[in-house]
Amino acid sequence: MTMHPIDRRGFLRDAALAGAALALPALGRAQDYPNKPVKLNVGFSAGGLTDVLARLTATSLGDKLGQPVIIENKTGAAGNLATEFVAKAPADGYNLLFSSVGQIVVSPHTYTGMRVNPQADVSHISMIGEGDLILTVNALVPAQTIQEFIALVKKNPEKMFYADSGAGGNLHLYMEYFTMLAGLNMTGVHYRGTAQLMPDFIGNQVQMSLNAYPAIEPYIQQGKLRALMVVGRQREAKLPNVPTCAEVGLKPLEVCTNWFGLHGPKGLPEPLRQKLRDAVVEALKTDAMKSGLAMQSIRPVGDTSAAFTMRIASDFEAFAKVAKAANIQVS
């Protein structure tokens, strides 16, 4: 059927009015939001790096939003309980998730009991910050460089051990990726956090570990640990002589960084998501956020929701392949 010009104009007008009517409730919510405190859910216990960064973010974000942002620690299952809670929360912006990389792009491939898909079941607002990781050995290991350590392991297959802070977590997967790329036969020993693994690591029950720099800085300064390589895209300012993975021929490991992000429930209206992202960008400009992140060797990011979503999709795909190849399965 041919539509007459006046009918076409009427149709387009009605469609535009209908679209505007649908958008008005979301815009209204964004203008009024927030009119009460916002909860920032953290999947890890107080005092850890994720919690420290979440509290830093909550203070500056609350200042920009004009309402308190309150930390809720929902611990368990490597952060997955907090992810599940936010995924199922009302999409009104009053329950947000402060994530670490493992919750979003590693756990779905390593934990068999996941009840939500973090890639698809939460709204991705912005990456807060990103940091690199340091591959270290204890002082009793004779290797002075990463090349020497690789040669040492190859001469002693199945006799060398690495430690990580939790089976199925991002550091477990990253270490498996390292051993795969370097062609090493090492056994992983899984602890319940960095503090728990440190006595065995220093005592040489395990020879290598991968951690964020602030967690191991005092041990490096005391000469108990030796840094061999930065897993990430740039050298650590406090370890200027330690090469990156790309500089020693292990460039694929660059994807294995330590990032943290802000998310909302699935279906979070775009105006609310944009308002929260704008608040993140403004919060990251504050001296408190700049200095706080720098103390933890984290670079501020504040990217768009689209860019953060694309990064998550890329990491999700890459780590799915690693988890499958390494056969990492945690129930």
Sequence and secondary structure as in RCSB ss.txt:
>XXXX:A:sequence
MTMHPIDRRGFLRDAALAGAALALPALGRAQDYPNKPVKLNVGFSAGGLTDVLARLTATSLGDKLGQPVIIENKT
GAAGNLATEFVAKAPADGYNLLFSSVGQIVVSPHTYTGMRVNPQADVSHISMIGEGDLILTVNALVPAQTIQEFI
ALVKKNPEKMFYADSGAGGNLHLYMEYFTMLAGLNMTGVHYRGTAQLMPDFIGNQVQMSLNAYPAIEPYIQQGKL
RALMVVGRQREAKLPNVPTCAEVGLKPLEVCTNWFGLHGPKGLPEPLRQKLRDAVVEALKTDAMKSGLAMQSIRP
VGDTSAAFTMRIASDFEAFAKVAKAANIQVS
>XXXX:A:secstr
    HHHHHHHHHHHHHHHHHHHHHHHHHHHH  SS EEEEESS TTSHHHHHHHHHHHHHHHHHTS EEEEE  
 GGGHHHHHHHHTS TTSSEEEEEEHHHHHTHHHHBTT  S HHHHEEEEEEEEEE EEEEEETTS   SHHHHH
HHHHHSTTS EEEESSTTSHHHHHHHHHHHHHT   EEEE SSHHHHHHHHHTTSS EEEEEHHHHHHHHHTTSE
EEEEEESSS  TT TTS BTGGGT GGGGG  EEEEEEEETT  HHHHHHHHHHHHHHHTSHHHHHHHHHTT EE
    HHHHHHHHHHHHHHHHHHHHHHT  B 
